[in-house]
Amino acid sequence: MSTLHPFDQAMALHHSDLRSGLFTGATSPDYWNMVGPFGGTTAALALQAVLRHPDLLGEPVALTVNFAAAVEAGQFEVLATPVRTNRSTQHWTVVISQNGQVNTTATVFTALRRETWSESDVPMPEVQRPDDVTPIRIGPEGVAWLGQYEMRPVSGQPPSVWDGSGTHSESLLWVREHPQRALDFASLAAMSDVFFPRVWLRRAHRVPAGTVSITTYFHADAAVLANVGTGFLLGRARAQRFFNGYFDQSAHLWSEAGHLLATSNQIVYYKE
């Protein structure tokens, strides 16, 4: 029986020739989402291939993942290629494929950070602390990945009645991995995608929806993430515009100490 955390099992990548940047892996049933893997883990796998590459320079600053086709259960390949390396920055392309067909593409930007003046113009909202918020364990049949997170919603929960009466698209919740696991870049990338589709909240009407592309920006280094440890992150998600089958969704993730760790933006397909 494996002693690895379920997330680490999902992130396991193997290789026969590390210098080529070609890795193999397999989808995890623990992170299944109805008809395919939880998009957050797919994004994290693209980043993981870069983090595992021996030519890596620096730490992640930006990750963009495009979901070109559905990922099927089973084996896949990940090819991470450093397309340009400068003195302190590096640009990567990543391709995930199955049976010779590409289903995910990504770009990653990494950099050697140097200490400079730093500040945040997006303070963490004043909300109840995690211990004062009741956890929920929502897990419809076929959505295993929700069981891998402890979520404590502050506001903007999924509608209890799907009657079309929604008025806004903002949610706030505390979240961390379940069972607990120390935060790192891969898990932060995955948690940037834990929010349910904003169209469900805005319309109070459940419609098919799925992420097409997500970009995550990292505002912390490994030392900052180490200080977070297994603590909760406060997540806020909202949409700005719903138009003819697509909407955007922005998200912020803060540590309990109030440090903004990551922001993300994604474009999501929805159907009437």
Summary of the structure (lengths in Angstrom):
residues: 272
radius of gyration: 18.2
end to end distance: 44.5
largest distance: 55.8
contacts: 853
relative contact order: 0.15
helix: 19%
strand: 40%
